[in-house]
């Protein structure tokens, strides 16, 4: 089958459309963080982007679709960050026990959101289980799958540690819940009332997790 080669004009039009789409997403990201998803309208997003309300409908059908695209992009960056940490070979391979793999991947997940508060703001909609009006089941499933992908290195490490299917799901959920809880306390400043730092609490949890996990597999 003969492959069709795009004309220079079509390539320019596509590049322009992509640039406009990214501009809309950038404006929407700022307004979502400032006002919250429920308070934002397509008209407000268009105003921030410098377009008419009708113009952005040719790129996105609703504000929920824009939110879904932003969160998908954020989760892709989370995955890249976690994967890069997992591939880091700066530590002696002899020191790469299953628990150290678990620790490294869990810390990477935590550090991404600690250091990227805007991504955390977007992510909290997903963390809290909120299903905005118009966000389809397909979008919801895809976003949850991408989030789960970011935890696959933790899952593999737990399997190496000998966790049963039941224990695996429990431990993975507990790690996720603890990270999200610490992030929330840190992000809102509530952590100060306990006189503890976010990094300190995460390390404390992981240290105790190592003591609980099967020692025969933790080497």
Secondary structure, 3 states (H helix, E strand, C coil): CCCCCCCHHHHHHHHHHHHHHHHHHHHHHHHHHHHCCCCCCHHHHHHHHCCCHHHHCCCCCCHHHHHHHHHHHHHHHHHHHHHHHHHCCCCCHHHCCHHHHHHHHHHHHHHHHHHCHHHHHHHHHHHCCCCCCCCCHHHHHHHHHHHHHCCHHHHHHHHHCCCCHHHHHHHHHHHHHHHHHHHHHHHHCHHHHHCCCHHHHHHHHHHHHHHHCCHHHCC
